[in-house]
Amino acid sequence: MKKYIIGDPIPTEAVVADIPSEKAFPPIGTSALKENSYTLVLPLSKDAVVYGLGESPRGMNKRGWEYISYNCDDPMQTESRRGLYGSHNFLIADQEKPVGLFIDTPGKVRFDIGYTKRNELSIESPKDVAVYVIEGDSPQDIAHNFRKIIGKSYIPPKFAFGYGQSRWGYKSEEDLRNVADELERHQIPCDMIYMDIDYMQGYKDFTVNESRFPDFPAFVEEMKKRHIHLVPIIDAGVKKEEGYPVYEEGVEKGYFVKEKDQETDFVGAVWPGYALLPDFLNPEARAWFGEQYRVLTDAGIDAFWNDMNEPALFYSEKGLHELTEYLRSFIEDPDSGNVHELEMKVAGLNNSPEDFRRFYHRYNGKTYVNEDVHNLYGFNMTRGAAEAFDHLRPDLRTLIFSRSSYIGMHRYAGIWTGDNKSWFSHIKLLLSQLPGLNMAGFLYTGADLGGFTEDTTPDLLARFIQLGVFTPLMRNHSAILTRDQEPYQFENVEELAHLIQVRYRLLPYLYSEYLKAALNDEMMFRPLSFEFRDDPEAREVDDQLLLGDEVMIAPVYEQNKNHRYVYLPEEMIKVAFKPDGSIEEERLAKGHHYIEYPLDEIVFFIRKGKAIPVAAPAMNVDEVKSDDLLLIGDTGTYQLYEDDGIHQKSPVTKRILKK
C-alpha cells in the first residue's frame, strides 16, 4: 500500500492508519497535473470489472459510465445521474493485476470509467490530492486492506436491526401510537418508529411541538415499554429566528458558516425558511451542535437520523434576491430574456452551485470555500453527534445514520441511500450499492423500503421487503402526499407481515455477520466474483450477492415476475420461508436455474458445506433468543458472534453451533 501526495491536499481524516507518503505521482497509469486539476489515467483490459464508489448510480460493475463525487440533494436517482447523496472515492479495478485506488479529497472528483474510452479509467480531481494505491491478490484482499487503514466500522445497538416504520406526515403522539397499535394488531414485528420534521416546533432543530407532544419524555418511555424506540430527524439548517436559543447562541459564538468577508453569516433556506448552517468543519462548532442533542437524549431518545446535510439548500437569501431582480426585469421587458433562460434560473435556485461558492468554513486553521470541502459537511455533522453521545450517553450505543457522507464517517454512523422512488429499478439499485458501500466501510445501511416518493404498490413493497430483510437498516419510509405504505394499508398485509417476521428469525445470523464484518474489516455483502475468481460467468453476474460466507441472495426486481434466472457458481441449498412458518430446503446443482420467488416467501441460497442459525418467531429484537437456534442448510457448523447489543465495549462472544 502506497500513499502519494500531489500538491497540498486538504486533510479529510478518512484514513486513520499512519501510511508513509511520497511526494510523487503514483507509478501506475499516466498522471498529468494542470493549473487546477490532477488527472490519473489507468488502462483497462477488455474483461476488467470495476467495483466501488459506494453510493453511486447504475450497476455493481461501474464500467461504462461517468461518476462525479459531489454530495447532492437530488432525489431522482435515475441512470442519467452522475452522483448521489454521498461521496466514496474508492474503487477496485479487477483485471490481471487487480488494484485499488482511493482519491482522498473533499472536493469534486470525476471518474470516467470507460465512458469516453471503453478501455480507460480516467480520474480527474483537484490539483491538491492524496492518492492511495492498494494492491492485493484479489479484490477481496484489496477491500480488506483498505478497510484496515480507514478504521473500524460503526456498530449500532442491536434494536437497530429490527424493522422500522416511518413516514413524513406522522405529526403527533396519536399518529405514532396508532402506527404502533396497527402494527401490533396485524402481528407485524417492529422496533422503531421514526419522527420526521413535523414533530418539531416550526421545523426548528432540538424542539418538540408541545401541543402535539404535551409530555414527550413520558411518551418516549411509554413506547419503550412497548419495545418501540422513537427515532427523530435532525436537519443541518438552523432556523433564523430571534428568541430561538440554538440560533442566538450560534450567532453569538460565530458557529455558522460565513460569507467571503468572514463577518456575515450566510443565509440559506430549508424547511423552516431562512436558516443558517453550522460550520461542522470547525471542531468547536461541531461539538456545540452535538451538545444540542442533549434536549432529546435527556428525554430518553436513543436513536437519530441526520438529514439535509449535503448541505441541501432550497435557495439562499442572495440567490432569491438575484432571481427577484431578474423576474422584475423580465416582467418589465419580456424581450430581455427567453423562456428557457427563465426556466433554468428558477430551477437552478435549488442547490445552486453558485451558493456553494458563497459560504466559507474554518478548518484546520484555514478558510475554505464550501465548494472545496463540500463532501465533508455531512460527515462532520454526524461525527459531532456521535462524539457528543460519548458523554451524553456514556458507554451506551446510540443509533445514528445520515443521508450525506464521506469515507471516514463510517466509524461514527451508518447511512441510508436517500430519497429513492417507488420504482422496481430502485430495488436493483440498492442491491448494486451494497458491496460498494461495504468496501468504503459503511455496513449499517439500507434504502427506504417501498420507495420514498411516488406511490408504491402491494407487490412492489413485497419485493422491496424481500431484499430489505437482509440489509442491516430495514426501514419502510414514504413521503407526505404519497400513498400510505405501512404494510397494514394493503390487502396482502398477512403476506407482508410474514416477510417481516422472517427478518427476526434471521436476526441472529445477520447480527453475527455484521459483527464479523465490523470487527474483522470485512465486507458483509460481496459480488460473486470476489469468491469465485476464476468463474467467468460469476464475473458477469450483476444482480446477486454473497452475504457473509454462507448465503447468496438473488431478489426479484421486475414487475409481475414470480420467477427469475439465478446462477449458482457451486452447489447450493435453496431455502424458502413459507407463509405457514415452515422452511423448505432443496439442493441444487451448480449452474443456471429458473427459480420461483413468490410474493409471500423469502427465498435465498446457502452455500455448499455451510449452515446458518434461525431463531423462533419474535415481535421485537428483545424477544429474539439465541439459546435455542435451529441450523438450516448443508451439514456443518456455524460460528455465532454475540454481544449484549447495548454497551459500546460489550465483549463479543463466539459460539460454534453444530447442525
N, C-alpha and C positions, 0 to 999 in steps of 0.2 A: 504494500500500500504506500502510495506517494502523494504528497501534497505540493502543489505548485502555485506560487504566488505571482500574479500578474498585476503590476501597479501597486496600489494601496487599498486593498479590499476593506469594505465596511464589515466589521465583525458581526456575526449573527448568533453565535452561541449554539449553533446547530450541532457542532461536533464538541464532545467533551473530552475525548482522548487527546493526549499530547502527541501529535504527529509531527516529526521533523519536516520542515518545509524548505523548498528550493525556490529561489527567485529565477525561474526559468519557465519556458514553455514545456508542456507535457511532451514526452518523447513518443507520442502516438499521433497518427494522423498528421495534419498540417495546421499550424497556427498562424494567425495574422492579427496584428494589432493596428487599429486605425485611431483616429483622433478621439473618438468617443465610444469605441466598441472593440471587443475582442471576439475573434471567431476561431472555432476549432472544427475541422472537417475530418471525419473518420470514414474510410471506405467500408462499405457493407458487402458481404458476399451475397450471391444470388439467393441463398436459402436462409440468410440470417434472420433471426427473430429478435425484436427489441421489446423489452419489458420495462415497466416502471412508470414514472411520472405521476404516481399516486392518484389523486382525484383529478382525472382528466377525461375528456370526451372520447368516444369511439371505443374500439375493441381492446382486448387484452394485449395483442400484438400491436404496438404503436406505429408500426411501419406504414408509410403511405399517406401521412398527413402532417400538418404543421401545428405545433402546440406552443402556446405562449403562457409563461408563468407570470401572471399579474392578477392577484386576487380581485375578483369582480363579483358584484351583486347582480347576477344575471340568471333568472330562473328558467330560461328556455331549455338549456341543456340539450340542444339538438346537435346533429352531426356536423353542422356548419360552425359550431363554436370552436374556438382555439384554446380556451381556458375556462376554469370554473372558480369555485369559491376559495380553493387552497392552491398553494404552490409547493410542489415537492420535486425538486430538481435532480432526482436520482434516477438513473436508468441503467439497464444492462443490455449490452449488445451480445447476443448469444450466437456466436459463429465458431469457426475452428478454434480460435483462441478467444474465449469469452472475456469481456472486460466491462467493469462498472465505472460510471462517471457520476460524480456529484459536483454540480456547478453551484458553488456557495456564494450567493449574492442576494441581497434583499430587493434588488431592482428587477426590471423586466428582462426575461430571458426568452429567446426564441429557439425552439427545437424543430428543425426541418428534417424529418426522418423519412427520407425518400419522397418528400412532397415535390421538390424541384427536380432532383435527380434520384431515380429509384435506388441506386446502389451507393448512396451517400447520406451520411448523417452529418448535418451541419448545425452547430450551436453558436448562437450569437448572444453575447452578454455585454453588460457594461465593461468598460476598459479596465476597471479595478475589480478583480475577482480571484477567488481561490478555487482551484480545480483539484479534485481528489481523483486519483486513478486507482481503482481497486481490482486486483486480479485474483483469480482462483481457478480451480479445475472445472468448475461448473457454475451456472447461475446461482444455484443454492448456496455454494461456498461464498460467492461474492456477496450475496444478500446478507449472509450471516456475518461476514467480515465487516460490512458496512454498519450493520446493526450494532456491532460491538463498539464502534467508535462514536456513535451518536447517543449512547446511553440507554438504560432500561426503559421499557415501555410502562406507561401508567397502568395500575391495577385498580379498578373501581371496587366499591363494595359489592358483595355478592347479590344483593337485591337488584342491582343494575342489570343483571342477566335475566330478569323476569320480563314479562310483557308490559308495555306501557301504552296507555291510551291518551291521545292528545287531539286537540282541535283548537284552532284560532276561532274563538267565539264563546268558550266557557268563561262566564263573567262573574259567577257568584258561588257562595257555599252551596246553594240549592242546585246549581248546574253540576258541580263536581260530585255532590252527594248522589245526585240522580244517576250519573255515569257509573259510580261505584255500585249503586243498587241494581242497575240493569245488567252490568257485567256479572254480578253475583247471581242474579235471578236466572241468567242463561248459562250458568256454570262455565263462565269464561275466566280463566285464571288471570290475575293482574297483580302487579307490584308497584306500579307508578301511574299517576295521573298528572298530566302536565298543565301548567298555567301559562298561557300566552299573555300578550300585552294588556288584556282587558282587566287583569287583577289589580293593576296599578291605579294610582290616583292621577289621572291626566297623563298617563304614559310616562310617569316620572320614575326613574330607577330607584329602588330601595324604598318604595312606598307601597302601601296596601290600601285599597279603597275600603274605608271603614264602614260605609253603608252596605257594601256587598259582603264584607267580612268583619262583622262587628267585634268578634273576639278571635283573631287569627290564630294565636298560639293554641287556644282550646280546640280550634278546628283541625289544626295540624295534628294534635295529639289524638283527636277523635279518629282521624283517618289512619294514623299509625296503629291504633288498636285494631283496625280492620286490615292491617298489613299493607296499607297503601301509603307510599311515600309521595308527597307533593313535590313537583319539580317546576319552580318558577323560572321564567325567562329574565335575562338581564341584557339590555341593549347598550351599545357603546355610547350613543349620544345622550348628553345630559341636558335636560330642558333648560332653556334660558328663561328664568322666571325669578323675579325678586321675591325674597321670602322663602325660597326653596333652599334648604341648608346645603345640599350637595353642590348646587350651582354656586352659591355665595362663597363657600369655603374654597372651592376650586379656583374661583376668580381671585380671591384674596391671596392665595398662596401661589398663583401663577402656574397651576397644574394643567391648563388646557393648551392645545396647540395654538401657535401664533401665526400671524401673517408675517410677511418678509421683514417688516420693521421690528419684529421681536417684542413689540409692545401691545399690539392689537390682537385680541382674541379672534380667531377665525370662527365665523358663524355659518353653520350649515343648517340643514333641516332634515329631520326624520319624523318618526311617528308623533312626537309631542309638538311638532312645528319647529321653530328656530331652536337650535341646540348647539352645544359646544362639545368638542371632542377631547377627552382626557389624553394627555401625552403619555401613552403607556410605555414609550421607549425611555422615558425619564424614570429611573428607579424610585424616586420619591413620589412621583405622581402615581406610579403603578401600585406602590404599597398603600398609598392613601385610598385609591379606589378599591383595592382589595379589602381594606378595613371596613368599607361600607357594607359588605355582605353580612356584617355582624347583625344588622337590623333583622335579617331573615334567619340566620343561624340561631340567634337568641330566641326566636320564635319556634325553634325545633326543626327547621328545614335542613336537610342533609343532602340535597341534590339540586343542581342548577344546569341551565343551558345558556350559553352566551351567544348572542346573535348580533347581526348588523355590524360586524366588526372587520369588514374588509379594508376600510370602513365603507358602509353604504351611505350614500348621500342622495336624497330626493332632489335637492338643489342647494345652492349656497345663497347667502344674502346678496353677495355681489353679483352672482350669476343671474339671480332673479331680477335684480335691478337692470342689468345689461339687457336681458330679454325684454323687460318692460319698455326700455328705451327703443329697442328695435321694433317692437309691436306698435309703439306710438308713431314712429316714422313710417311704418308700413301702412298704418291706417290713414295717416295724413297724405301719403303719396304711394299708392299701390304699385306704381311703376319703379319704386326704389329697390324692390326685391322681386323674388318669384316664389311661387307656392312651394316648390321643392326646398328652397333655402329656408322658408318659414317652417316647414315640417321638420327639417333637420335641426333647426335651432331649438324648437320646442322639445323634440325627442332627446336632444343632446343635453338638456338641462339635468337629467337624471344621471348620476355618477359620471359627471363630465370630467374628462382628462384634465381640462383646464383647472378644475377645482383642486385636483391632487397636486397641482403646481402652485396653489395659492397658500398652502399652510406648511409649517415647519415644525421639526422636532428637535429637542435637545437630547443627544445620545452620545455617550462616551466622551463628554466634554466638548462636543462639536455640534454645530447646527446643520441639519439636513432637511432639504425639501422632501415632502412626503413621497413624491414620485421615486426618489432614490432609495427609500427604505420601506416602501409601501407594503411589502409582503410580510413584514414583522409586526404589523399592528395587531391583528387578532391574536397572534401567538402571545404577545406580551400582555394583552388584556387578560387572557386566560391564565397565563403564568402568574400574574398578580393575584388573581383569585386563589389559585392553588397554593401559593406561598402564604397567603393570609389564613387559609384553613389550617395550616400547621399550628397556629396559636389560637384561632377561633374554635377549632375542633381538634385539639391535640390528641395524637395517636389514633384518631378515627379516620377512616376513609370517607371521602366525600365524592359523590358522583358529580362530575363536571365534564361537559363536552361543548364544543364550539363549532361555529359554521366556518370561520376563516382560520387558516393555519399555515404554518411553515414547518419544515423539519426541525425538530427540537421541542416543539410543543407537545410531541407525543410522550415526553417524560412527565408532563403535568396533567394531561387530559386526553379525552377522545374527541372524535368529530362525527357529525352526521353529514351526509353528502349534499345538503342544501335543499333548495326548493325544487323538487322534481315534479313530474307531471303524472297524471293518471293515464299513463301510456304503457302498453306491453313492452315497448322497446326499453323502458327505463328499468325493467327487471333485468334485462340483459346488460344494461349499463352498470348497474350495481355489481353484477357478477364479474364484469370486466375490471371494475375498480378495486375489488377486494385485494388481489395479490399485490398490486402496485402500492396500495396504502400500507399493507403489511411490510413491504420492503422498506418503506420510509419510516417504519416504527409505529404506525397507527394501527393498533389492534382493536381497540374499543371503537367500533364504527358500525354504521348501518344506514339505511335510507328510510325515508318516510313511506311506510308500507301502505299501499293503496294509491299512493301519489298525493302530493300536497295540493297542487292546483288542478283544475278541470274536475270532471265528475267521474268517480270510479264506478265499477260495476261489480256484481257479486263474484263473477268468475275472475275478474282482474284482481280483486282483493285476495281471493283464494290463492292465485298464482304468486302474488307478492308475498303472502304469508309463507307459502311453501319454501321460498328462499329465505325469508326473514327468520324462520325457525332456527336457522344455523348461524345468523350473524350475531355477534355479541350484543349490539344495540338493536333491540326489537321494539320498534315504536310505530304505531298507526297514527299518522298525523295528517290533518287536512286544513285547508284554508277556509276562511269565512266566505259565505256566499256560494260555496260548492255544496254538492250533495252530501248529506250526513253520511259518514262512512264507518261509524262504530259497527262492529260485527253484528250487534243485535238489531241494526236497522234493516237487515236483509232477511229474506225468507229462508235462505240457507244458513241461518245462524247456527244450527246444530253442527253443520259441517265445519264452519269456521271455528266454532268453539273447540271441536275435536282437534283441528290443526294446531291451535294454540296450546291445547293440553299436551300435545306431543312434545312441544318445546320443554315443558317441565319434566317430562320423562327422560329427555336427552340432556338435561342440565348438568348432571354430574360429569358427563363426558365433555360437554362444551366448556364448562368452567375449568376442568382439568387441563384440557388442551390449551386454553387461554393462559393458564399459569405456566405451563411448559414453554409456550412461545415467549412470554414476557421474561421469564427468569433465565432462559437459555438463548436469548437473542435469535429466535427463530420466527418463521412465518407460520401463522395459523392456516392461511389459505395459500395454495400454490398451484401454478399451472401444471398440467400433466407432464410437460416436458422437463420440469425440474427433477422429476423422479425417473422418468423413462427417457433418458437422454438419447438413446440410440434408436428410438422408435419414430420414424418419420411421420407416421400418422398422428402420434401423440403431439408432435410439434405443431400440427395444424389445428388441433382442437382448440377452439376459442370460446366454448360455451359450457365447459365442465371444469370443476376444480377439485383438487385434493384438499381435504380438511384434516389436519393432523396427519398422523402416519397410518390411520386406519380407514378413513371414509373418503368416498368420492361422491360429489353432488352433481346433478345434471337437471336443473329445473326447466319447466316449460315456460316459455316467454312469448308465445304467439296465441292470438285469439282463436277460440273454437278448436284448439288442438288438445286431444286427450292422449296422444302418443307422441313420442319423439325418438329419433335415432340417437343411440348412445354408443360411444366407442369404449370398449374395455381393453386397456393395454395389458391386462393379465386376467386370469380367472378371478371372479369376484362373487360375493353373495349379494343378490338383490334383496333389499329389505323394504317391506311395505307395512306402515302402521295403519291398520284398518279402522273404520268408524266404530266398530263394535268393541274396540280395545285390544283386539288380537294383533299379533305381529307375524307376518308371513315372510318366510325366508326361502330363497330359490338360488341354487348355484348355477352360475352362467359361465360359459367358456370365454376365453379371450376372443375379441373380435367385435363386429358390429351387430347391434341388436335393436329391434324396434320395440320400445318399452312403453307399456301402458302406464299413464300417470293420471289417475282420476282426480277430479277436483277435491274429493273428500279424503284423500290419503296423503301421507308423507312418504315419499319414495327416495331411497338413496342406496348406496352400494358400500359394502365392507370388503376390504382387500383380502386377498388370499393369505391365510395364516394369521389373520387379525380378528379381534373381538372388541366390542365396546360395551360399557355398562349402561343399563337402563333402570330408571327409578320407578317406583309406584306413582300413580297419578297424584297430583297435588294442585291446590288452588293458589299457592303463592310460594315463593322461594323458601320461606321459613318452614314450610311443610315438607320440603323435599328432603328425604332421608337417604344417607349413603351407607347405612349399616346393613341393608338388605337389598343389594343390587343384583339384577339379572344381567348376565353376559349373553349378548347375541352376536351372531356372525360365525366365523370359522372357528375351529378349535384353536386354543392358545390362551394367552394371558393378556392382562391389561394393567399398566402401571397408573394408578389413580393418584393425582395430585389434589390435596385438600388443604384448606386453612380455615380460620374461623369466619372469614368473609367480612369482617368488620374493622379490625385493627390494622394499621399500616405495617406494623412489624410482626404480624402474626406468623409464627413458624409454619412452614409448609411441610406437611407430612406426605409420605409416599407409601402406597399400599399396592401389593401385587394381587390382582384378582384373577382367579382361575375359573375357566369355564367348566 
